[in-house]
Amino acid sequence: MPEMSGVEATRFIRERLGINTVLFAYTADVFREAHDNFIEAGADHVLTKLLQRESFSDALKQFSSRLPVQNYEVLEQTENVIELHREPIEKLRLTEEELTQSEMLDMLKEDPDARLDLLETIVNDFEKSVDELIEYFMAEDLAPLYSTLHTTKGVALNLGLDTLANQALAIETQVKNKQIPDIEQLQKLINRLQVNVHQGQRLIDRCRTRQADSNQVI
C-alpha cells in the first residue's frame, strides 16, 4: 500500500522538499474536484488516464519555457481522426473547460436565476453547435458550417472563453476561404465544446441545489 496519496505526495514535493520543477499529476479520476486538489497541492498540470500522446504533447508545449532546453522534444504527431465524433466524457480532458473563468458568469453570482438561465442557454447552444459541426462537415456544406463556426466564436468571445474562440476563428478562416477545414482542428474544437458542456451541466446542478436549499430555509 502506498504511504501517501498522489495529492499528499505532490504537496510533500512542493512544501517539504522545496522542488520547483514542472510537475504533472497523473490520475484515473476524471472529475474536476480531483484535478483541483492536485493543482491546489502544487501540480502544474493534471493528465488523465489513459494517457494520450496529444495530451502529453500539449502539456509539454504549455510548460516548455520551464523545461531544460536540451531535453525538450515536442511530440508533433497526433492520432489521425478519421471521422468527426463525440468523445465519451471519460476520454476528454476536463481541465480544458473555460466556463469556470468566465467573467460574465462571475458577474452573475449575485443573481442566481440569471446565472442559471445563461448556463442553460450555453449548454443548449454548445450542444447544438457540436451536432451542426459534425453534420455540416461530413456533408461538406461550407455555408452553414461557416455560420455555426461564426456563431460559436461570437458566443465564446462574449463569455471570455479565449481558447475556444481562437479555435473557432482559425477554422472559420479556413471555411471563409472555401477550404474544407482540417479535421484534427475541428475535432479539438468539438472536444472543447463538449468539455464546456459538461462543466456547464455541473454548474447548473450546483445552482439548482443551492436554490433548493435556499427554498427549504425559507
C-alpha positions, -999 to 999 in steps of 0.1 A, spaced: 0 0 0 13 35 -8 23 56 22 6 87 8 -18 97 -19 -9 115 -51 -21 148 -37 -1 142 -5 30 133 -25 26 165 -46 23 187 -15 53 169 1 75 176 -30 65 213 -31 64 221 6 88 198 23 114 192 -4 110 227 -20 114 213 -55 100 237 -82 105 216 -113 75 211 -136 52 185 -120 24 167 -138 -2 147 -119 -15 115 -135 -48 102 -123 -77 79 -134 -101 103 -117 -119 124 -144 -138 147 -121 -129 184 -117 -127 183 -79 -99 157 -80 -80 178 -105 -85 209 -84 -70 191 -54 -38 183 -74 -35 219 -86 -40 232 -51 -13 209 -38 12 223 -63 9 203 -95 13 224 -127 -10 202 -148 -32 171 -145 -31 143 -170 -59 118 -171 -56 80 -177 -54 65 -202 -27 89 -214 -30 101 -250 0 113 -269 -18 145 -278 -25 153 -242 11 149 -231 24 168 -261 1 198 -253 12 197 -217 49 198 -227 42 227 -251 24 246 -224 53 244 -199 82 243 -225 97 275 -210 103 257 -177 118 226 -192 155 220 -199 161 230 -235 184 202 -243 159 175 -231 128 191 -246 113 173 -276 77 180 -286 58 151 -300 42 166 -330 24 135 -342 -13 131 -332 -36 103 -337 -54 106 -370 -91 115 -368 -109 95 -394 -144 108 -387 -158 136 -365 -175 123 -334 -185 129 -298 -159 115 -275 -170 97 -243 -167 122 -215 -142 99 -197 -118 103 -226 -119 141 -226 -95 165 -207 -120 181 -183 -94 206 -172 -97 223 -206 -130 238 -196 -131 276 -195 -166 283 -181 -152 285 -145 -131 315 -155 -159 333 -175 -161 369 -163 -197 371 -175 -208 341 -153 -188 356 -124 -207 388 -127 -240 369 -122 -230 353 -89 -254 376 -71 -282 368 -95 -286 330 -94 -317 330 -116 -300 349 -144 -268 328 -140 -289 296 -143 -307 309 -174 -273 318 -190 -258 284 -182 -288 265 -197 -285 287 -228 -248 280 -231 -252 242 -227 -280 241 -253 -261 263 -278 -229 243 -275 -247 210 -278 -264 224 -310 -230 236 -323 -214 201 -319 -243 185 -338 -241 210 -366 -203 210 -369 -204 172 -374 -233 172 -397 -221 201 -420 -185 189 -421 -195 154 -431 -218 168 -458 -191 193 -469 -217 220 -467 -195 250 -461 -221 278 -459 -239 265 -428 -206 252 -414 -192 288 -416 -224 302 -399 -221 277 -370 -184 285 -365 -191 322 -366 -218 319 -340 -197 297 -318 -168 321 -320 -192 350 -310 -206 332 -280 -171 322 -268 -159 358 -272 -189 372 -252 -182 347 -224 -145 353 -224 -136 318 -235 -105 328 -253 -91 294 -263 -125 282 -276 -129 315 -296 -94 312 -311 -100 276 -322 -133 285 -338 -118 316 -355 -89 295 -370 -114 270 -386 -138 298 -396 -110 314 -416 -104 282 -435 -140 278 -444 -143 315 -453 -115 308 -479 -136 280 -493 -114 253 -478 -125 221 -462 -113 226 -426 -86 204 -410 -104 175 -394 -80 174 -365 -86 210 -356 -123 206 -359 -123 175 -336 -103 195 -310 -130 223 -312 -158 197 -307 -139 182 -278 -136 216 -261 -172 223 -266 -181 190 -250 -159 197 -220 -176 231 -215 -210 215 -219 -200 190 -191 -188 218 -169 -220 238 -177 -241 209 -166 -222 207 -133 -226 244 -127 -264 241 -134 -267 212 -110 -249 233 -84 -272 263 -89 -303 242 -86 -290 226 -54 -284 260 -39 -318 272 -50 -335 241 -34 -315 246 -2 -325 283 -1 -362 274 -6 -360 249 23 -345 276 46 -374 300 37 
